[in-house]
Amino acid sequence: MSNDFYTSSILPYAAIIIKICRAYTNTQQDFEDYYQEVCLQIWKSRNNFQARSEWSTWVYRLSLNVSMTLLKNQKNKRQRIASDKLPSDISEEPRVFIDDSLEQLYAAIRQLSQVDRGVILLYLEEKTYQEIADIIGTNPNNIGVRIKRIKVRLKKS
């Protein structure tokens, strides 16, 4: 990946990529893997961008899709483990993020469905319902209803 491409086409959107990857991971290692995979997929897919939407919308959508795919693959791998008990030499990694209130928010967001995580992250980025609908692939009315329901669930968390 060239530095020019990274600097001009990924770095301006790094904050949202980081937020998306953080919402789908629990450890620093997973976070770094997700971030790297998202950046790699953006670079590999750059020629598939057809300008039907803004570049930022495409980056958000690709980031969400890559993160959801990685999470699904990770869950499938965990289900293949025969024992419910982890080997004694595997210890839990330390919490990745220091800010307790922010970590509580991300912990609550991680309890949401994969799609709802994406919706609330985009809402927190102050995207309009139309922009969120374009990224998620639905209509703005559906987004409004989803956001109201998500807020209720987050308040209960």
N, C-alpha and C positions, 0 to 999 in steps of 0.2 A: 504494500500500500504506500503510495507516495505521500510525502509530507504535505505537499500542496493540497492533495485531495482531502487529507485528514483535517488540515487547518481550515480549508474553505467550506467543506461539506459535512463534516462530522462535528468538529469542535464547537461550532456555534450552537449545536443541539445537545452537547454533552450533558448539560444539567438535566434535561428530561430523560435522556438515555440512562443516566445514573439513577434517577428516581424510579424509573420503570424497573431496572435491574434490581434495585434495592427492594422493591415491593414483592419481587418474585423469589428472593433468596433470603437465607438465614445466616450465612457465614460469609466471611471476607473472601475466602477462596471461591465459593460459588458466585459471589458478586463479581469478582474479577473475571471469572470464566464467562459469565453471561455478558458482561460489558465487552470483552474481547470478541465474543462470538457475534454480538450485534454489530460491532464495528466492521468485522470481517464480512458479514452478510450484506451490509450497506455497500461496502466496496465491491463485492462480487456481483451485486445486483444493480449497480449504478447504471448499467447500460439498459436495464429493463424499465427504468423510469421514463414514463411517456408523457409527463407534464399535464396529465389530466387533472392533477391537483397540485397544490404547492409542494415544494421539496420537503418542507417541514412536516406536512401531513403524511407524506410518504415515509419519512424517517420515523415518525411516531408509530405508524401502522406496522412497519417492518420491525421496530423495536418490540412492540407488543407481541407480534406473531412469533418472533424468535424466542422471546422470554417464555411465552406460553408453551411453545414446542419443547424447549429445554426442560421446563418444569414437568411436563407430561412424560418425557423420556426418563427423567430422574425418578418420578413416581413408579414408572414401570420397572425400572431397575431394582428399586427397593422392594417391590412386590415379589421379586424372584428370590429374595433371601429366604432360605428355608427356616431359619430360626428367628423368633421374635427377639431374642437376646443378642445384643451386640457383643463381639469379642472384647475381652477385658483390656486389650491393648489399645482400643480406640477410645479416646477421651473426647468429651464435648469441647468444641472450640470456644474460645472466649467470644463474648458479644462483639459484634463488628462495630457498632456505632455507640458513641459515648453519651450523647444527649438523651436523657431518660424520657422526657416528654415526647421528643421526636420518635424515639424507639417505640414508645407506647402507641403512637399513631400508626407507625409502620406495622407493628404487631397486629393492630386491629384491622388494618388494610389487608394484611396477609390472610385474614380469616374469611375474606370475601371470595366470591368465585373469581376465576381468572379474568373474565370479561369485566366484571364489576370493578376489579382492581384497576384495570385500564381506564374505565370511565371516570372513577374518582380521581385518579392521578391527573387526567386531562382537565377535569373540572378544577382541581387545585392549581393547575397551571393557567387558569382563567381563560380556557378555550370556550368558545360559544357552543351552544347545543348543536348548531349546524356543523361546526368544525369537528366536534366529538363524533357526531353521527357519520360524517365523511370518513373519519379515521376508523371507527368501529365497524362501519358498514350497515347502518340502520337509519332510522329517521329521527329528526330532532324531538318529536313528541315522546318517542320511546325513551330517549335520553333523559328528558325532564322527569318522567315517571321513575326511571332507574335511580336517578340522583336522589330524589326524595326518599325512596326506599333504602338506599345505601346510607343516607344520613341517619335515618332511624336506627339502622343496625349498628352504625358506628357509635351512636349515643349510648346504646345498650352495652357496648363493649367496655 
